[in-house]
Amino acid sequence: MKIKKFMVPVTWQMTTMVEVEACGPEEAAHEACGVDLDTESVDSWEYVGDSWEVDEEGIFEIPSKGDA
């Protein structure tokens, strides 16, 4: 059996903390929704356990160079 290559779409969740200024928790939650995440803070992001998912319907085969 010939081994083939496939592209497999996957998703996962990451978590981090963001700092906002607000008068209370409800306003803080609202403010957090508008925060632009700083990609330089990627060191503080953590993987959310068991969040890895495969989109089986989106899998497709990568044609080999010999296929036309």
N, C-alpha and C positions, 0 to 999 in steps of 0.2 A: 504494500500500500504506500503510495507516494504521500509524503508530508506536504501539507499546504500551509500557506500563511493567511491569517484572517485579521481584520480590524474589528475589535470588540469594544463598543462603547460602555464605559463604566462611569458611575457617579459615586461620590462620597461626601461626607460632611466634615467640616472643620469647625473648631470653636476657638474663640479668643475673647478678650475683654476690650471694650472701648470706653474712653473717658468722655463724659459729656457734662455740661453745666445745666442744671434744672432746679426747680423749686420743690420737686417731689418725685417719687418713683414713677408715677404715670407719665409725667412730662419727660423724665429721663428715658423711659422706654420709647416715647415718641421721638425724642432727639436722636436716640441710637439708630433709629431706622434711616436717618439721613446722613449717617457718617460715611465718608469715603475711606475705605480701608487702605491703610498705608502698606504697600507691598514690602517696605523695608522692615515692617514688624512681623514678617512671616515666621521668625524664630519663636514668637509667642503663640503661634497657632498650634492646636492639637487636633489630631484625628479623633472623630467621634466613633467610639467602638461599635462594631457591627453595623456601620452605615454603608459599607461597600456593596454596591448593587451592579449587576450586569444587565444591560438592555439586550436580551436575547434576540428580539425582533430587529435590532439594528446591526447585527453581525453581518459582515460581508467578506467574501474571499478576495484577497489581493491577487490579481492575475500574475502569473509568472512571466518572465521575459520571453519564454518560448511560446506562450499563448498568444494567439492573434484573433 
